[in-house]
């Protein structure tokens, strides 16, 4: 019915409810343009991620299901403090409502980018 995100090879599956999405943050650069290494404790949280799973949608006032605009694999932009951080088998994921997303970044598939550790 709806895609489930299988976390690595573990037994746990996550299926977002309603208009929620599960996002994995994408890694920020760890060096400045001049080559200075930014330590982990000084680096800002990434504000881009890859959508791993989407819920079925939200209900309209008339009770009709409205599908989400994002899909699995989309690279998205969101606020630094958006969503609820959850750790699943060592992976840090974000669960947030679609309304917390600012934009879908077109042109570069998320799978081609580094993922946060």
BELCORLIN-V263795 format. One record per residue. N is the residue number from 0. RES is the residue in one small letter. PHI is phi as a letter, one per 30 degrees, with the letter a starting at -180 (999 if undefined). D_FIRST is the distance of its C-alpha to the first C-alpha in Angstrom with 2 decimals. Layout:
BEGIN
n=N res=RES phi=PHI d_first=D_FIRST
n=N res=RES phi=PHI d_first=D_FIRST
END
This chain:
BEGIN
n=0 res=x phi=999 d_first=0.00
n=1 res=x phi=c d_first=3.84
n=2 res=x phi=d d_first=6.68
n=3 res=x phi=c d_first=9.10
n=4 res=x phi=c d_first=12.73
n=5 res=x phi=d d_first=14.77
n=6 res=x phi=d d_first=18.25
n=7 res=x phi=h d_first=20.63
n=8 res=x phi=c d_first=20.98
n=9 res=x phi=d d_first=20.87
n=10 res=x phi=d d_first=18.84
n=11 res=x phi=d d_first=17.66
n=12 res=x phi=b d_first=14.17
n=13 res=x phi=c d_first=13.70
n=14 res=x phi=b d_first=10.87
n=15 res=x phi=d d_first=12.74
n=16 res=x phi=c d_first=12.97
n=17 res=x phi=h d_first=13.98
n=18 res=x phi=c d_first=15.74
n=19 res=x phi=c d_first=16.25
n=20 res=x phi=b d_first=16.03
n=21 res=x phi=c d_first=17.07
n=22 res=x phi=b d_first=19.99
n=23 res=x phi=c d_first=22.36
n=24 res=x phi=d d_first=25.89
n=25 res=x phi=c d_first=27.70
n=26 res=x phi=d d_first=31.19
n=27 res=x phi=d d_first=34.24
n=28 res=x phi=d d_first=37.35
n=29 res=x phi=c d_first=39.66
n=30 res=x phi=b d_first=42.79
n=31 res=x phi=d d_first=44.49
n=32 res=x phi=d d_first=45.73
n=33 res=x phi=d d_first=49.12
n=34 res=x phi=j d_first=47.75
n=35 res=x phi=d d_first=47.90
n=36 res=x phi=d d_first=45.34
n=37 res=x phi=c d_first=43.44
n=38 res=x phi=d d_first=43.08
n=39 res=x phi=e d_first=39.76
n=40 res=x phi=d d_first=41.31
n=41 res=x phi=c d_first=42.46
n=42 res=x phi=d d_first=39.36
n=43 res=x phi=d d_first=37.26
n=44 res=x phi=d d_first=33.57
n=45 res=x phi=d d_first=31.54
n=46 res=x phi=c d_first=30.13
n=47 res=x phi=b d_first=27.66
n=48 res=x phi=a d_first=24.43
n=49 res=x phi=c d_first=21.34
n=50 res=x phi=d d_first=17.91
n=51 res=x phi=c d_first=15.85
n=52 res=x phi=a d_first=12.71
n=53 res=x phi=b d_first=11.98
n=54 res=x phi=d d_first=10.91
n=55 res=x phi=d d_first=9.43
n=56 res=x phi=k d_first=13.11
n=57 res=x phi=c d_first=16.17
n=58 res=x phi=c d_first=17.65
n=59 res=x phi=d d_first=20.74
n=60 res=x phi=d d_first=23.92
n=61 res=x phi=d d_first=23.07
n=62 res=x phi=i d_first=19.75
n=63 res=x phi=d d_first=17.72
n=64 res=x phi=d d_first=14.69
n=65 res=x phi=c d_first=15.97
n=66 res=x phi=d d_first=13.70
n=67 res=x phi=d d_first=15.15
n=68 res=x phi=d d_first=17.71
n=69 res=x phi=c d_first=17.04
n=70 res=x phi=b d_first=14.64
n=71 res=x phi=e d_first=14.36
n=72 res=x phi=j d_first=17.83
n=73 res=x phi=d d_first=19.77
n=74 res=x phi=c d_first=23.16
n=75 res=x phi=b d_first=23.89
n=76 res=x phi=c d_first=27.06
n=77 res=x phi=b d_first=27.37
n=78 res=x phi=d d_first=30.25
n=79 res=x phi=e d_first=31.77
n=80 res=x phi=c d_first=31.09
n=81 res=x phi=d d_first=27.70
n=82 res=x phi=i d_first=24.89
n=83 res=x phi=c d_first=25.00
n=84 res=x phi=d d_first=25.78
n=85 res=x phi=b d_first=24.23
n=86 res=x phi=c d_first=25.22
n=87 res=x phi=b d_first=22.79
n=88 res=x phi=h d_first=24.58
n=89 res=x phi=i d_first=27.15
n=90 res=x phi=c d_first=24.93
n=91 res=x phi=c d_first=25.56
n=92 res=x phi=b d_first=22.55
n=93 res=x phi=c d_first=22.44
n=94 res=x phi=c d_first=20.11
n=95 res=x phi=b d_first=20.98
n=96 res=x phi=d d_first=20.22
n=97 res=x phi=e d_first=19.80
n=98 res=x phi=d d_first=23.27
n=99 res=x phi=d d_first=24.76
n=100 res=x phi=d d_first=24.16
n=101 res=x phi=c d_first=27.18
n=102 res=x phi=a d_first=26.17
n=103 res=x phi=c d_first=24.20
n=104 res=x phi=d d_first=26.74
n=105 res=x phi=c d_first=26.80
n=106 res=x phi=j d_first=28.54
n=107 res=x phi=b d_first=27.94
n=108 res=x phi=d d_first=24.63
n=109 res=x phi=d d_first=23.99
n=110 res=x phi=d d_first=23.69
n=111 res=x phi=d d_first=27.35
n=112 res=x phi=c d_first=28.61
n=113 res=x phi=d d_first=29.72
n=114 res=x phi=c d_first=27.45
n=115 res=x phi=d d_first=29.02
n=116 res=x phi=d d_first=30.04
END
